[in-house]
Amino acid sequence: MIEAAAAGVATRFNLDSLLAGTSVAIPAFRIPIDGGGAAGKAAEVRFDAADLYGAKGPQAADIRQDALGDCYFVATLGALAQQQPDAVRNMISFDASTGNFTVRLHDGNGNPQSVQVTQAELEDNLARQGGSTADNNGLDGPIWPAVAETAYAKIHDSNPADGLTEGYNAIANGGWPQDAMQAITGDRGDEIRYSEGFFESENSALDRMAGQVDAALSNGRPVTLWTVPEDRSFWDTIRGNEGTQDGLVDNHVYVVEGVHKNADGEWMATVRNPWGTNMNVGEGHDTESATMEVPLRTLADTGGAEAFTVGPAPR
C-alpha cells in the first residue's frame, strides 16, 4: 500500500509514512454550480459530455493530483489515457436526461460495475481538490479524471446517500497499484521488478527489465512505476546521511511514458508525476515539469523502484 498517511503492516517499509498517492495542496478555483456552466447549459447541469475531454481527447496531462493521497489510482488513470485513450472514452458515458455520468469500474474479482456520478458529487470532488485539472484552472474540463475518481470513492462508500466522505477516506490514504489497475481495467496486470539471475550481470538485468517495459508500452499496455525509499549503506545510516537519491517522490506512483538509451548507452525511464510538477520532492532534482527522466541503473542500485505495474493490452 502506498500513501502519505497509510496505515497497515509493511514487509520492507513502514506504511505509516507511505505516499502511494503522495499529494500536494494547490489553491483551487471554484465556479459555483448555480452559476451554470458553458453557454447554453441548464444552470443545474454544469458538466456534460462536452466537458469530459480536451481537444486532444483523454491525456495523462489531464491528471493533477492535489489534496487526495490516491496517486496509485490517478496515475493508473493517466497511464491508461496515454496508452489507450479509447478505453477511457468507453468507460465513461453521460445521460443528458438525468445529468448523471456512468462509469464502468470493476470489483475485486474483475467483474464490471456501473457507477452513477451526479453533478453534486462532481462538485464535491472539485471542492476536495481531487485528481483533475478542473479544480485548478477554473474551467469545466477536462472533467473525466474527476468523474472516474468520484466513482472510485463511491464504490468504497457504504452509504453514498449521505455523501462520499467515507469513500474518500478509504481511497485517499494509500493503496496498491495493482488494485487500481484491476478497478479501472478489470485486470490486475503484471509486475516487472529488477532482479539479477544466477551469474547475470547488472547490465544484462537492466537490458532485460528495460526490454520488458518497452515491449509493454509498444503493445499499448498502460505502465506505472511504484517508488519506495532508497536503500542506505551502512555508513550512510551510521552518519545519518540520506545516501544516493533518485529524484523521485518516495512511496508514490508515476505514469511511465517511455524507456530509452541515452547518448552514454544508459537506460532512462521517462515518468510523469500525477502532481503535475516535480517541485518540492526534496531529492535534489526538482523541476517544474511534470515529466522527468531517471536512470534505471540508479533505481536498481538504490532500490528506489519497487515495481513497474503493467496493465492489459488493448481489447
C-alpha positions as MATLAB code, in Angstrom:
seq = 'MIEAAAAGVATRFNLDSLLAGTSVAIPAFRIPIDGGGAAGKAAEVRFDAADLYGAKGPQAADIRQDALGDCYFVATLGALAQQQPDAVRNMISFDASTGNFTVRLHDGNGNPQSVQVTQAELEDNLARQGGSTADNNGLDGPIWPAVAETAYAKIHDSNPADGLTEGYNAIANGGWPQDAMQAITGDRGDEIRYSEGFFESENSALDRMAGQVDAALSNGRPVTLWTVPEDRSFWDTIRGNEGTQDGLVDNHVYVVEGVHKNADGEWMATVRNPWGTNMNVGEGHDTESATMEVPLRTLADTGGAEAFTVGPAPR';
ca = [
       0.000    0.000    0.000;
       1.307    3.415   -0.834;
       0.197    6.744    0.532;
       1.051    9.593    2.836;
      -0.998    8.631    5.841;
      -1.499    4.982    5.052;
      -1.868    2.546    7.886;
      -1.032   -1.112    7.999;
       1.833   -3.529    8.350;
       4.690   -3.378    5.890;
       7.025   -6.109    4.802;
      10.000   -3.893    3.965;
       8.954   -0.391    4.944;
       6.647    1.410    7.374;
       3.307    2.085    5.752;
       2.573    4.856    8.249;
       4.849    7.084    6.160;
       3.861    5.862    2.695;
       2.696    8.100   -0.125;
       1.265    5.902   -2.877;
      -0.672    8.889   -3.782;
       1.548   11.430   -2.184;
      -0.387   14.622   -2.595;
       0.276   18.330   -2.845;
      -2.091   21.113   -1.863;
      -2.589   23.628   -4.652;
      -5.063   26.532   -4.447;
      -8.215   25.742   -6.382;
     -10.528   27.929   -8.425;
     -14.237   27.319   -7.861;
     -17.208   28.086  -10.050;
     -20.459   27.695   -8.096;
     -22.935   25.253   -9.571;
     -25.772   27.783   -9.522;
     -23.771   29.887  -11.930;
     -24.207   27.333  -14.676;
     -21.536   26.016  -16.993;
     -20.748   26.896  -20.579;
     -23.245   28.902  -22.582;
     -26.456   27.029  -23.351;
     -26.289   24.620  -20.386;
     -29.027   24.474  -17.805;
     -27.924   26.019  -14.517;
     -28.395   22.722  -12.668;
     -26.185   20.822  -15.153;
     -22.740   22.331  -15.111;
     -20.935   19.347  -16.618;
     -21.926   17.327  -19.667;
     -20.327   15.137  -22.320;
     -18.618   18.130  -23.935;
     -16.643   18.707  -20.727;
     -15.205   15.200  -20.459;
     -12.133   15.670  -22.661;
      -9.978   18.360  -24.174;
      -9.412   18.856  -27.886;
      -6.851   16.028  -27.967;
      -9.026   13.550  -26.088;
      -8.047   11.845  -22.811;
      -4.416   12.517  -21.852;
      -2.166   11.826  -18.894;
      -1.700   15.601  -18.662;
      -5.368   15.882  -17.643;
      -4.373   14.428  -14.254;
      -3.398   16.808  -11.464;
      -3.375   15.208   -8.038;
      -3.759   17.804   -5.332;
      -5.120   17.088   -1.858;
      -6.109   13.415   -2.088;
      -3.462   10.757   -1.490;
      -4.559    8.413   -4.269;
      -1.683    8.611   -6.746;
      -1.939    4.840   -7.169;
      -5.368    5.401   -8.756;
      -4.951    8.658  -10.687;
      -1.537    7.648  -12.083;
      -3.148    4.459  -13.372;
      -5.866    6.564  -14.994;
      -3.142    8.654  -16.626;
      -1.288    5.581  -17.867;
      -4.468    4.240  -19.446;
      -5.207    7.610  -21.082;
      -1.711    7.713  -22.549;
      -1.782    4.204  -23.969;
      -5.464    3.536  -24.608;
      -7.485    6.767  -24.816;
     -10.413    4.907  -26.328;
     -10.584    2.727  -23.213;
     -11.110    5.892  -21.161;
     -13.823    7.071  -23.555;
     -15.532    3.705  -23.332;
     -15.544    3.643  -19.519;
     -17.478    6.911  -19.094;
     -20.822    7.993  -20.550;
     -23.221   10.898  -19.948;
     -27.009   10.788  -19.714;
     -28.468   14.148  -20.749;
     -31.879   13.203  -19.342;
     -30.555   12.882  -15.788;
     -27.362   14.937  -15.899;
     -25.500   11.949  -14.498;
     -22.331   10.266  -15.694;
     -21.943    6.484  -15.669;
     -18.514    4.983  -15.027;
     -17.596    1.363  -15.607;
     -15.263    0.137  -12.884;
     -14.554   -3.401  -11.623;
     -14.782   -5.209   -8.325;
     -12.047   -7.253   -6.674;
     -12.829  -10.196   -8.947;
     -12.664   -8.137  -12.118;
     -16.443   -8.035  -12.587;
     -17.727   -4.791  -14.146;
     -19.710   -2.342  -12.038;
     -21.680    0.637  -13.349;
     -21.412    3.624  -11.046;
     -23.614    6.718  -11.341;
     -21.944   10.071  -10.656;
     -24.190   13.075  -10.095;
     -23.496   16.752  -10.699;
     -23.411   17.397   -6.953;
     -20.899   14.576   -6.434;
     -18.643   16.069   -9.110;
     -18.827   19.474   -7.441;
     -17.875   17.759   -4.196;
     -14.816   16.200   -5.850;
     -13.616   19.590   -7.078;
     -14.153   21.091   -3.623;
     -11.950   18.311   -2.209;
      -9.239   19.175   -4.783;
      -9.180   15.783   -6.420;
      -7.222   14.428   -9.347;
      -8.359   16.573  -12.287;
      -7.104   19.923  -13.568;
     -10.638   21.379  -13.427;
     -10.282   22.414   -9.773;
      -7.109   24.331  -10.665;
      -7.943   26.071  -13.925;
     -11.445   27.383  -13.213;
     -12.801   25.570  -16.283;
     -15.408   22.841  -16.618;
     -12.995   20.327  -18.063;
     -11.378   18.075  -18.906;
     -13.540   16.540  -16.190;
     -13.058   12.817  -16.872;
     -10.441   12.245  -14.101;
     -12.820   13.765  -11.526;
     -15.698   11.629  -12.812;
     -13.631    8.436  -12.526;
     -12.178    9.373   -9.130;
     -15.639   10.190   -7.781;
     -16.922    6.808   -8.939;
     -13.980    5.082   -7.254;
     -14.756    6.861   -3.978;
     -18.429    5.974   -4.359;
     -17.832    2.220   -4.604;
     -15.856    2.472   -1.355;
     -18.691    4.238    0.475;
     -21.288    2.159    2.314;
     -23.967    4.870    2.117;
     -23.411    7.328   -0.744;
     -26.747    8.958    0.015;
     -25.161   10.772    2.959;
     -22.157   11.960    0.970;
     -18.888   10.346   -0.043;
     -16.651   11.233    2.901;
     -16.323    7.576    3.889;
     -15.366    6.645    0.331;
     -12.780    9.394    0.023;
     -11.294    8.471    3.378;
     -10.960    4.914    2.094;
      -9.179    5.771   -1.162;
      -7.208    8.875   -0.193;
      -4.861    7.311    2.329;
      -2.949    4.956    0.112;
      -3.476    1.860   -1.978;
      -1.852   -0.703   -4.214;
      -1.138   -0.080   -7.903;
      -2.425   -3.492   -8.974;
      -5.707   -2.918   -7.133;
      -6.138    0.330   -9.059;
      -5.296   -1.406  -12.338;
      -7.964   -4.020  -11.660;
     -10.569   -1.460  -10.624;
     -10.009    0.511  -13.821;
      -9.349   -2.219  -16.394;
     -10.688   -5.400  -14.779;
      -7.196   -6.933  -14.874;
      -4.567   -6.734  -12.129;
      -1.854   -6.820  -14.756;
       1.750   -7.857  -14.228;
       4.637   -6.533  -12.170;
       8.160   -6.067  -13.517;
      10.843   -5.905  -10.834;
      14.582   -5.562  -11.085;
      16.412   -8.786  -10.372;
      19.680  -10.385  -11.372;
      19.640  -14.013  -12.406;
      22.320  -16.528  -11.470;
      25.607  -15.291  -12.989;
      23.704  -12.432  -14.701;
      25.441   -9.048  -14.874;
      23.743   -5.825  -13.860;
      23.875   -4.605  -17.455;
      22.121   -7.732  -18.656;
      19.472   -7.457  -15.940;
      18.862   -3.805  -16.838;
      18.559   -4.703  -20.520;
      16.034   -7.384  -19.650;
      13.923   -5.127  -17.429;
      14.026   -2.222  -19.881;
      13.103   -4.566  -22.719;
      10.059   -5.808  -20.815;
       8.851   -2.283  -20.056;
       9.496   -1.128  -23.623;
       7.637   -4.128  -25.062;
       4.652   -3.447  -22.814;
       4.472    0.187  -23.910;
       4.934   -0.757  -27.563;
       1.979   -3.129  -27.233;
      -0.243   -0.344  -25.936;
      -0.262   -1.511  -22.330;
      -0.549    1.085  -19.521;
       2.510    1.140  -17.263;
       3.086    2.793  -13.892;
       6.137    2.948  -11.624;
       5.821    2.406   -7.872;
       8.629    4.076   -5.928;
       9.869    3.389   -2.393;
      12.548    4.947   -0.156;
      16.090    4.391   -1.394;
      18.311    1.954    0.433;
      21.079    3.444    2.558;
      24.508    1.957    3.020;
      25.746    1.008    6.449;
      27.969    4.087    6.609;
      25.191    6.409    5.406;
      22.995    5.039    8.174;
      25.723    5.478   10.798;
      26.461    9.026    9.648;
      22.808    9.985    9.249;
      23.186   10.610    5.512;
      20.336   10.063    3.076;
      22.561    8.275    0.590;
      22.062    8.414   -3.181;
      18.665    9.852   -4.139;
      16.896    9.111   -7.431;
      14.928   12.380   -7.550;
      11.524   10.692   -7.326;
       8.950   11.035   -4.575;
       9.153    8.031   -2.271;
       6.101    5.796   -1.855;
       4.485    7.276   -4.936;
       3.167    6.096   -8.298;
       4.141    7.620  -11.647;
       2.897    7.226  -15.209;
       5.624    5.632  -17.335;
       5.819    7.345  -20.712;
       8.808    5.537  -22.184;
      12.232    3.965  -21.802;
      15.254    4.639  -24.000;
      19.040    4.612  -24.010;
      20.751    7.968  -23.703;
      23.921    9.077  -25.511;
      26.031    7.230  -22.919;
      24.180    3.977  -23.506;
      22.353    4.136  -20.162;
      18.712    3.096  -19.905;
      16.462    6.010  -18.927;
      12.802    5.935  -17.904;
      10.588    8.917  -18.691;
       7.970    9.243  -15.973;
       5.112   11.670  -15.321;
       4.275   12.777  -11.797;
       0.480   12.916  -11.249;
       1.081   16.067   -9.175;
       1.581   17.878  -12.487;
       5.035   19.021  -11.306;
       8.211   17.607   -9.811;
       8.827   20.504   -7.446;
       9.182   20.095   -3.671;
      10.346   16.494   -3.953;
      13.412   17.298   -1.886;
      15.877   14.923   -3.522;
      17.973   17.425   -5.427;
      16.389   17.029   -8.851;
      13.336   19.296   -8.644;
      11.827   20.545  -11.887;
       8.600   22.356  -12.684;
       7.944   19.890  -15.490;
       5.526   17.055  -14.761;
       7.866   14.672  -16.585;
      11.437   13.746  -15.827;
      13.986   11.131  -16.817;
      15.589    8.817  -14.295;
      18.342    6.250  -14.926;
      17.143    2.687  -14.493;
      20.573    1.888  -13.080;
      20.009    4.405  -10.282;
      16.621    2.867   -9.495;
      18.205   -0.576   -9.383;
      21.256    0.452   -7.359;
      19.288    2.438   -4.770;
      16.303    0.106   -4.559;
      14.065    3.121   -5.221;
      11.813    1.260   -7.669;
       9.556   -1.328   -6.104;
       7.906   -2.399   -9.373;
       6.549   -1.402  -12.743;
       2.857   -2.313  -12.939;
       1.748   -3.294  -16.444;
      -1.923   -3.357  -17.390;
      -3.691   -5.297  -20.138;
      -3.208   -4.779  -23.866;
      -5.972   -3.030  -25.853;
      -9.059   -5.166  -26.279;
];
